[in-house]
């Protein structure tokens, strides 16, 4: 009976040691990931400050929305110019065709 209890205790200790080693390895990996991600975040913030003048996410989102609106307006303006040019060319072609 005592041998069975000792064997069970040894097995449980061995299982606990294996679990401890696995958790220790996961902790080391997690700490390494935190360090790497912290460096990447600092680099991204530095890049954002260099490119956008800020690393504030809300301000960057506002800048992106503003740029998108401006781009949409520029595309619309360009499309309007193209349509005007096409209309003028068509009118000119009609004037030449009628001998004017």
N, C-alpha and C positions, 0 to 999 in steps of 0.2 A: 504494500500500500504506500509506504514512504517512497519507495523507488519510483512508483508511478507519479506521485505528487512532485518529486524532484525532477523527473523527466518532463512533466508538464510545465513546471516552473522554468526549467531551462529552455524549453521550446518557446514559451511566452517571452522570456528575456531575449532570445535570439530574434523573434519576430519584432519585438520592441526596438532592438538595436538596428535591424534592417529598416524599420520605419523611420527611426531617428536619422540614419545615414541618408535616406531618400529625401527627407524633409530638409536636412542640412544642405544637400546638393541643390535642392530647389531654392532655398533661401539665398545661396551664393549666386545662383543664376538670376534670381529676382533682383538682388542688389546690383549685379552687373548691368542688368537691363535698365534699372533706375538711373544709374550713372550715365549710361549711353544715351538714354532718352533725355536726361537733363542737359547733356551737352548739345544734343540735336535741337532741343527747344531753345537754348541760349543762342545757338547759331541762327536758327530761323528768326528769332526776335531781332537779332542784330541785322540780318538781311532785310527784314521788314522795315526797320528804322532807316536803313540806307536807301531802300527803294521807295518807300511811302512816307517817310518822315515820322512814322509812328509804329509801335508794335501792338497798339490797342485793336483788338478784333472788331469792335463795333465801329471804330473810325475807319479801319480798312474796308469793312463791308460797305460803309457809306461812300468811300472813295470808289469802290468797284461799281456800286449802283449809279453813281454820278457819271463815271466813265461810260457805262453801258448806255445810259440815257443820252449822253452826248454823241456816242457812236451811232445810235439809232437815228438821232436827228441829222447827223452828217450823211448817213446813208439816204435818208429821205430827201435831203437837199440835193444830193448828187443825182438821185433818180429823177427829181423834178427838172434839173438842168438837162439831163439826157432827153427827157420827154419834150422839153422846149426846143432843143436842138433838132430832134426828129421832126417836130411840127414845122420848124422853119425850113428845114431841108425839103420836106414834102411840099411846102408852099412855094419854095424856090423852083422845085422841079415842075410844079404845075404852071408856074409863071413862064418858065422857059418853054414848056410844051405848048403853051397857047400863044407864044410869040411876044409876050410882053417884055 
